[in-house]
Amino acid sequence: MFRLLSKIFRRNEVDCKETRRSSSDYLDETLPPRKLAAIQNHLSNCGPCRAFVDTLASTIGILSRFPRVIPPSSFKESLMDKIRRDR
């Protein structure tokens, strides 16, 4: 019962787990307005989550500077064959 009441009264709040789970959508700016506000509020009060999101943003920025590598068409099939053999 307490959990249910807690969820009702804290509906617009998110915890660290939810913030980290939503961090890609946050950085991609694809969150609905209510969730965006809750994530922003959490990030303004939680140093570890703010550091996590900042690090993720930096990593994405660094990776975006590299050219995209497209594997040969046979790659997926050969990888799946290897996985099946190694089981």
N, CA, C and O atoms as CSV, one atom per row, in Angstrom:
chain,resi,resn,atom,element,x,y,z
A,1,MET,N,N,0.816,-1.193,0.000
A,1,MET,CA,C,0.000,0.000,0.000
A,1,MET,C,C,0.862,1.261,0.000
A,1,MET,O,O,0.581,2.223,-0.714
A,2,PHE,N,N,1.921,1.235,0.818
A,2,PHE,CA,C,2.812,2.391,0.890
A,2,PHE,C,C,3.464,2.672,-0.455
A,2,PHE,O,O,3.612,3.829,-0.851
A,3,ARG,N,N,3.854,1.606,-1.161
A,3,ARG,CA,C,4.481,1.784,-2.477
A,3,ARG,C,C,3.525,2.464,-3.448
A,3,ARG,O,O,3.920,3.352,-4.203
A,4,LEU,N,N,2.270,2.041,-3.422
A,4,LEU,CA,C,1.273,2.628,-4.314
A,4,LEU,C,C,1.072,4.106,-4.003
A,4,LEU,O,O,1.067,4.938,-4.910
A,5,LEU,N,N,0.910,4.431,-2.737
A,5,LEU,CA,C,0.749,5.837,-2.350
A,5,LEU,C,C,1.986,6.647,-2.701
A,5,LEU,O,O,1.895,7.791,-3.146
A,6,SER,N,N,3.121,6.044,-2.497
A,6,SER,CA,C,4.375,6.717,-2.814
A,6,SER,C,C,4.449,7.041,-4.303
A,6,SER,O,O,4.867,8.134,-4.686
A,7,LYS,N,N,4.042,6.088,-5.139
A,7,LYS,CA,C,4.053,6.312,-6.586
A,7,LYS,C,C,3.071,7.408,-6.987
A,7,LYS,O,O,3.370,8.228,-7.855
A,8,ILE,N,N,1.916,7.418,-6.362
A,8,ILE,CA,C,0.903,8.425,-6.698
A,8,ILE,C,C,1.410,9.828,-6.378
A,8,ILE,O,O,1.276,10.739,-7.194
A,9,PHE,N,N,1.987,10.000,-5.204
A,9,PHE,CA,C,2.420,11.331,-4.787
A,9,PHE,C,C,3.756,11.747,-5.388
A,9,PHE,O,O,4.087,12.933,-5.401
A,10,ARG,N,N,4.519,10.790,-5.883
A,10,ARG,CA,C,5.810,11.122,-6.474
A,10,ARG,C,C,5.808,10.816,-7.966
A,10,ARG,O,O,6.840,10.468,-8.540
A,11,ARG,N,N,4.652,10.947,-8.581
A,11,ARG,CA,C,4.482,10.579,-9.979
A,11,ARG,C,C,5.441,11.322,-10.911
A,11,ARG,O,O,5.891,10.756,-11.907
A,12,ASN,N,N,5.750,12.551,-10.609
A,12,ASN,CA,C,6.605,13.355,-11.479
A,12,ASN,C,C,8.074,13.273,-11.106
A,12,ASN,O,O,8.886,14.046,-11.614
A,13,GLU,N,N,8.424,12.351,-10.230
A,13,GLU,CA,C,9.814,12.184,-9.839
A,13,GLU,C,C,10.366,10.916,-10.471
A,13,GLU,O,O,9.628,9.966,-10.732
A,14,VAL,N,N,11.651,10.913,-10.712
A,14,VAL,CA,C,12.325,9.713,-11.208
A,14,VAL,C,C,13.507,9.426,-10.296
A,14,VAL,O,O,14.029,10.323,-9.633
A,15,ASP,N,N,13.924,8.162,-10.269
A,15,ASP,CA,C,15.076,7.788,-9.461
A,15,ASP,C,C,16.303,7.634,-10.359
A,15,ASP,O,O,16.237,7.855,-11.568
A,16,CYS,N,N,17.403,7.258,-9.755
A,16,CYS,CA,C,18.655,7.124,-10.507
A,16,CYS,C,C,18.537,6.074,-11.610
A,16,CYS,O,O,18.996,6.289,-12.732
A,17,LYS,N,N,17.921,4.941,-11.287
A,17,LYS,CA,C,17.788,3.865,-12.275
A,17,LYS,C,C,17.010,4.347,-13.502
A,17,LYS,O,O,17.430,4.116,-14.636
A,18,GLU,N,N,15.895,5.004,-13.278
A,18,GLU,CA,C,15.078,5.504,-14.383
A,18,GLU,C,C,15.800,6.612,-15.151
A,18,GLU,O,O,15.693,6.690,-16.375
A,19,THR,N,N,16.523,7.453,-14.449
A,19,THR,CA,C,17.274,8.525,-15.106
A,19,THR,C,C,18.330,7.943,-16.029
A,19,THR,O,O,18.472,8.378,-17.172
A,20,ARG,N,N,19.064,6.970,-15.541
A,20,ARG,CA,C,20.108,6.361,-16.379
A,20,ARG,C,C,19.506,5.595,-17.538
A,20,ARG,O,O,20.050,5.598,-18.642
A,21,ARG,N,N,18.381,4.939,-17.289
A,21,ARG,CA,C,17.708,4.193,-18.352
A,21,ARG,C,C,17.210,5.142,-19.449
A,21,ARG,O,O,17.157,4.761,-20.619
A,22,SER,N,N,16.852,6.356,-19.083
A,22,SER,CA,C,16.303,7.326,-20.038
A,22,SER,C,C,17.350,8.291,-20.582
A,22,SER,O,O,17.011,9.212,-21.325
A,23,SER,N,N,18.603,8.096,-20.229
A,23,SER,CA,C,19.629,9.082,-20.573
A,23,SER,C,C,19.828,9.255,-22.078
A,23,SER,O,O,20.064,10.372,-22.539
A,24,SER,N,N,19.739,8.172,-22.853
A,24,SER,CA,C,19.886,8.316,-24.306
A,24,SER,C,C,18.745,9.137,-24.891
A,24,SER,O,O,18.963,10.020,-25.720
A,25,ASP,N,N,17.528,8.836,-24.451
A,25,ASP,CA,C,16.374,9.611,-24.928
A,25,ASP,C,C,16.481,11.069,-24.485
A,25,ASP,O,O,16.086,11.975,-25.219
A,26,TYR,N,N,17.007,11.290,-23.298
A,26,TYR,CA,C,17.211,12.658,-22.808
A,26,TYR,C,C,18.178,13.403,-23.729
A,26,TYR,O,O,17.905,14.528,-24.148
A,27,LEU,N,N,19.300,12.773,-24.036
A,27,LEU,CA,C,20.296,13.420,-24.897
A,27,LEU,C,C,19.795,13.578,-26.330
A,27,LEU,O,O,20.158,14.533,-27.016
A,28,ASP,N,N,18.958,12.637,-26.781
A,28,ASP,CA,C,18.379,12.727,-28.127
A,28,ASP,C,C,17.200,13.693,-28.183
A,28,ASP,O,O,16.657,13.962,-29.255
A,29,GLU,N,N,16.809,14.213,-27.017
A,29,GLU,CA,C,15.687,15.148,-26.900
A,29,GLU,C,C,14.381,14.546,-27.414
A,29,GLU,O,O,13.617,15.196,-28.127
A,30,THR,N,N,14.140,13.283,-27.033
A,30,THR,CA,C,12.926,12.602,-27.478
A,30,THR,C,C,11.984,12.249,-26.323
A,30,THR,O,O,11.025,11.501,-26.514
A,31,LEU,N,N,12.248,12.780,-25.135
A,31,LEU,CA,C,11.384,12.490,-23.986
A,31,LEU,C,C,10.125,13.348,-24.024
A,31,LEU,O,O,10.169,14.496,-24.467
A,32,PRO,N,N,9.006,12.799,-23.561
A,32,PRO,CA,C,7.807,13.632,-23.425
A,32,PRO,C,C,8.051,14.732,-22.392
A,32,PRO,O,O,8.864,14.548,-21.486
A,33,PRO,N,N,7.372,15.857,-22.508
A,33,PRO,CA,C,7.640,17.011,-21.635
A,33,PRO,C,C,7.635,16.708,-20.133
A,33,PRO,O,O,8.511,17.183,-19.409
A,34,ARG,N,N,6.678,15.938,-19.663
A,34,ARG,CA,C,6.591,15.653,-18.223
A,34,ARG,C,C,7.805,14.845,-17.747
A,34,ARG,O,O,8.374,15.122,-16.692
A,35,LYS,N,N,8.189,13.844,-18.544
A,35,LYS,CA,C,9.339,13.026,-18.160
A,35,LYS,C,C,10.625,13.843,-18.283
A,35,LYS,O,O,11.526,13.707,-17.456
A,36,LEU,N,N,10.715,14.678,-19.296
A,36,LEU,CA,C,11.878,15.546,-19.459
A,36,LEU,C,C,12.062,16.420,-18.226
A,36,LEU,O,O,13.173,16.546,-17.710
A,37,ALA,N,N,10.983,17.018,-17.757
A,37,ALA,CA,C,11.064,17.876,-16.568
A,37,ALA,C,C,11.510,17.079,-15.347
A,37,ALA,O,O,12.305,17.564,-14.542
A,38,ALA,N,N,10.998,15.857,-15.209
A,38,ALA,CA,C,11.377,15.019,-14.066
A,38,ALA,C,C,12.856,14.642,-14.134
A,38,ALA,O,O,13.548,14.648,-13.117
A,39,ILE,N,N,13.335,14.316,-15.327
A,39,ILE,CA,C,14.751,13.959,-15.496
A,39,ILE,C,C,15.621,15.181,-15.212
A,39,ILE,O,O,16.624,15.072,-14.506
A,40,GLN,N,N,15.255,16.333,-15.748
A,40,GLN,CA,C,16.034,17.550,-15.498
A,40,GLN,C,C,16.084,17.875,-14.010
A,40,GLN,O,O,17.126,18.274,-13.490
A,41,ASN,N,N,14.970,17.705,-13.336
A,41,ASN,CA,C,14.925,17.945,-11.900
A,41,ASN,C,C,15.855,16.975,-11.165
A,41,ASN,O,O,16.599,17.378,-10.270
A,42,HIS,N,N,15.806,15.714,-11.543
A,42,HIS,CA,C,16.671,14.727,-10.898
A,42,HIS,C,C,18.144,15.063,-11.148
A,42,HIS,O,O,18.962,15.010,-10.230
A,43,LEU,N,N,18.474,15.406,-12.387
A,43,LEU,CA,C,19.869,15.707,-12.723
A,43,LEU,C,C,20.382,16.933,-11.976
A,43,LEU,O,O,21.567,17.015,-11.653
A,44,SER,N,N,19.506,17.873,-11.704
A,44,SER,CA,C,19.948,19.071,-10.978
A,44,SER,C,C,20.226,18.781,-9.505
A,44,SER,O,O,20.887,19.569,-8.827
A,45,ASN,N,N,19.722,17.651,-9.012
A,45,ASN,CA,C,19.899,17.298,-7.604
A,45,ASN,C,C,20.774,16.073,-7.371
A,45,ASN,O,O,21.042,15.725,-6.221
A,46,CYS,N,N,21.223,15.415,-8.425
A,46,CYS,CA,C,21.970,14.160,-8.270
A,46,CYS,C,C,23.286,14.227,-9.047
A,46,CYS,O,O,23.307,14.069,-10.268
A,47,GLY,N,N,24.363,14.460,-8.334
A,47,GLY,CA,C,25.681,14.555,-8.961
A,47,GLY,C,C,26.098,13.312,-9.724
A,47,GLY,O,O,26.588,13.437,-10.847
A,48,PRO,N,N,25.926,12.102,-9.162
A,48,PRO,CA,C,26.326,10.900,-9.892
A,48,PRO,C,C,25.572,10.722,-11.215
A,48,PRO,O,O,26.166,10.324,-12.217
A,49,CYS,N,N,24.282,11.012,-11.221
A,49,CYS,CA,C,23.533,10.889,-12.476
A,49,CYS,C,C,23.939,11.971,-13.469
A,49,CYS,O,O,24.022,11.712,-14.670
A,50,ARG,N,N,24.194,13.184,-12.974
A,50,ARG,CA,C,24.654,14.267,-13.849
A,50,ARG,C,C,25.989,13.877,-14.484
A,50,ARG,O,O,26.201,14.097,-15.677
A,51,ALA,N,N,26.892,13.295,-13.681
A,51,ALA,CA,C,28.189,12.852,-14.203
A,51,ALA,C,C,27.998,11.745,-15.241
A,51,ALA,O,O,28.689,11.723,-16.260
A,52,PHE,N,N,27.063,10.830,-14.984
A,52,PHE,CA,C,26.788,9.746,-15.928
A,52,PHE,C,C,26.326,10.306,-17.268
A,52,PHE,O,O,26.836,9.912,-18.317
A,53,VAL,N,N,25.362,11.223,-17.237
A,53,VAL,CA,C,24.822,11.802,-18.470
A,53,VAL,C,C,25.886,12.636,-19.185
A,53,VAL,O,O,25.978,12.596,-20.412
A,54,ASP,N,N,26.682,13.384,-18.437
A,54,ASP,CA,C,27.763,14.169,-19.049
A,54,ASP,C,C,28.781,13.263,-19.729
A,54,ASP,O,O,29.245,13.559,-20.830
A,55,THR,N,N,29.127,12.156,-19.072
A,55,THR,CA,C,30.084,11.210,-19.649
A,55,THR,C,C,29.505,10.554,-20.893
A,55,THR,O,O,30.207,10.387,-21.890
A,56,LEU,N,N,28.236,10.181,-20.843
A,56,LEU,CA,C,27.586,9.593,-22.014
A,56,LEU,C,C,27.576,10.586,-23.172
A,56,LEU,O,O,27.858,10.208,-24.310
A,57,ALA,N,N,27.258,11.834,-22.901
A,57,ALA,CA,C,27.242,12.863,-23.948
A,57,ALA,C,C,28.631,13.041,-24.556
A,57,ALA,O,O,28.765,13.171,-25.773
A,58,SER,N,N,29.661,13.047,-23.714
A,58,SER,CA,C,31.037,13.180,-24.207
A,58,SER,C,C,31.422,11.988,-25.069
A,58,SER,O,O,32.040,12.145,-26.122
A,59,THR,N,N,31.053,10.794,-24.614
A,59,THR,CA,C,31.370,9.573,-25.362
A,59,THR,C,C,30.695,9.586,-26.724
A,59,THR,O,O,31.319,9.254,-27.731
A,60,ILE,N,N,29.432,9.965,-26.761
A,60,ILE,CA,C,28.708,10.042,-28.030
A,60,ILE,C,C,29.363,11.069,-28.949
A,60,ILE,O,O,29.488,10.835,-30.151
A,61,GLY,N,N,29.779,12.202,-28.391
A,61,GLY,CA,C,30.457,13.228,-29.183
A,61,GLY,C,C,31.756,12.732,-29.782
A,61,GLY,O,O,32.050,12.993,-30.948
A,62,ILE,N,N,32.538,12.015,-28.982
A,62,ILE,CA,C,33.811,11.472,-29.471
A,62,ILE,C,C,33.558,10.442,-30.560
A,62,ILE,O,O,34.204,10.471,-31.608
A,63,LEU,N,N,32.621,9.530,-30.318
A,63,LEU,CA,C,32.343,8.478,-31.302
A,63,LEU,C,C,31.788,9.037,-32.604
A,63,LEU,O,O,32.007,8.455,-33.666
A,64,SER,N,N,31.079,10.149,-32.540
A,64,SER,CA,C,30.497,10.715,-33.761
A,64,SER,C,C,31.556,11.290,-34.699
A,64,SER,O,O,31.275,11.547,-35.870
A,65,ARG,N,N,32.759,11.491,-34.194
A,65,ARG,CA,C,33.844,12.015,-35.042
A,65,ARG,C,C,34.471,10.939,-35.923
A,65,ARG,O,O,35.149,11.248,-36.903
A,66,PHE,N,N,34.244,9.678,-35.572
A,66,PHE,CA,C,34.817,8.581,-36.343
A,66,PHE,C,C,33.902,8.236,-37.509
A,66,PHE,O,O,32.682,8.368,-37.417
A,67,PRO,N,N,34.509,7.789,-38.615
A,67,PRO,CA,C,33.661,7.387,-39.742
A,67,PRO,C,C,32.868,6.127,-39.385
A,67,PRO,O,O,33.339,5.269,-38.639
A,68,ARG,N,N,31.687,6.041,-39.919
A,68,ARG,CA,C,30.845,4.872,-39.673
A,68,ARG,C,C,31.401,3.689,-40.454
A,68,ARG,O,O,31.722,3.807,-41.636
A,69,VAL,N,N,31.508,2.560,-39.786
A,69,VAL,CA,C,32.027,1.348,-40.416
A,69,VAL,C,C,30.850,0.443,-40.744
A,69,VAL,O,O,30.040,0.113,-39.878
A,70,ILE,N,N,30.770,0.051,-41.996
A,70,ILE,CA,C,29.703,-0.852,-42.417
A,70,ILE,C,C,30.341,-2.204,-42.720
A,70,ILE,O,O,31.161,-2.317,-43.631
A,71,PRO,N,N,29.963,-3.232,-41.955
A,71,PRO,CA,C,30.566,-4.553,-42.167
A,71,PRO,C,C,30.093,-5.152,-43.488
A,71,PRO,O,O,29.050,-4.767,-44.017
A,72,PRO,N,N,30.868,-6.095,-44.015
A,72,PRO,CA,C,30.437,-6.752,-45.254
A,72,PRO,C,C,29.123,-7.507,-45.022
A,72,PRO,O,O,28.796,-7.863,-43.889
A,73,SER,N,N,28.391,-7.742,-46.081
A,73,SER,CA,C,27.081,-8.388,-45.957
A,73,SER,C,C,27.174,-9.790,-45.359
A,73,SER,O,O,26.207,-10.268,-44.765
A,74,SER,N,N,28.306,-10.448,-45.505
A,74,SER,CA,C,28.468,-11.810,-44.975
A,74,SER,C,C,28.794,-11.822,-43.479
A,74,SER,O,O,28.820,-12.891,-42.869
A,75,PHE,N,N,29.038,-10.674,-42.890
A,75,PHE,CA,C,29.474,-10.612,-41.498
A,75,PHE,C,C,28.466,-11.229,-40.534
A,75,PHE,O,O,28.832,-12.052,-39.696
A,76,LYS,N,N,27.212,-10.840,-40.649
A,76,LYS,CA,C,26.194,-11.331,-39.712
A,76,LYS,C,C,26.067,-12.847,-39.793
A,76,LYS,O,O,26.027,-13.527,-38.768
A,77,GLU,N,N,26.005,-13.370,-41.005
A,77,GLU,CA,C,25.860,-14.820,-41.165
A,77,GLU,C,C,27.066,-15.556,-40.596
A,77,GLU,O,O,26.909,-16.574,-39.922
A,78,SER,N,N,28.257,-15.055,-40.856
A,78,SER,CA,C,29.454,-15.728,-40.349
A,78,SER,C,C,29.539,-15.631,-38.828
A,78,SER,O,O,29.985,-16.575,-38.177
A,79,LEU,N,N,29.123,-14.519,-38.260
A,79,LEU,CA,C,29.108,-14.369,-36.807
A,79,LEU,C,C,28.105,-15.330,-36.176
A,79,LEU,O,O,28.415,-15.985,-35.181
A,80,MET,N,N,26.921,-15.415,-36.742
A,80,MET,CA,C,25.904,-16.328,-36.207
A,80,MET,C,C,26.366,-17.780,-36.309
A,80,MET,O,O,26.117,-18.567,-35.397
A,81,ASP,N,N,27.031,-18.145,-37.400
A,81,ASP,CA,C,27.580,-19.504,-37.528
A,81,ASP,C,C,28.593,-19.780,-36.428
A,81,ASP,O,O,28.581,-20.855,-35.828
A,82,LYS,N,N,29.458,-18.834,-36.162
A,82,LYS,CA,C,30.472,-19.006,-35.116
A,82,LYS,C,C,29.821,-19.153,-33.745
A,82,LYS,O,O,30.248,-19.982,-32.941
A,83,ILE,N,N,28.802,-18.361,-33.477
A,83,ILE,CA,C,28.099,-18.457,-32.189
A,83,ILE,C,C,27.468,-19.835,-32.034
A,83,ILE,O,O,27.554,-20.442,-30.967
A,84,ARG,N,N,26.838,-20.329,-33.089
A,84,ARG,CA,C,26.210,-21.660,-33.023
A,84,ARG,C,C,27.254,-22.752,-32.792
A,84,ARG,O,O,27.014,-23.687,-32.028
A,85,ARG,N,N,28.394,-22.640,-33.438
A,85,ARG,CA,C,29.462,-23.649,-33.270
A,85,ARG,C,C,30.039,-23.628,-31.863
A,85,ARG,O,O,30.393,-24.674,-31.319
A,86,ASP,N,N,30.135,-22.448,-31.277
A,86,ASP,CA,C,30.769,-22.311,-29.956
A,86,ASP,C,C,29.843,-22.654,-28.794
A,86,ASP,O,O,30.285,-22.661,-27.645
A,87,ARG,N,N,28.607,-22.930,-29.057
A,87,ARG,CA,C,27.673,-23.259,-27.954
A,87,ARG,C,C,27.966,-24.581,-27.371
A,87,ARG,O,O,27.283,-25.011,-26.441
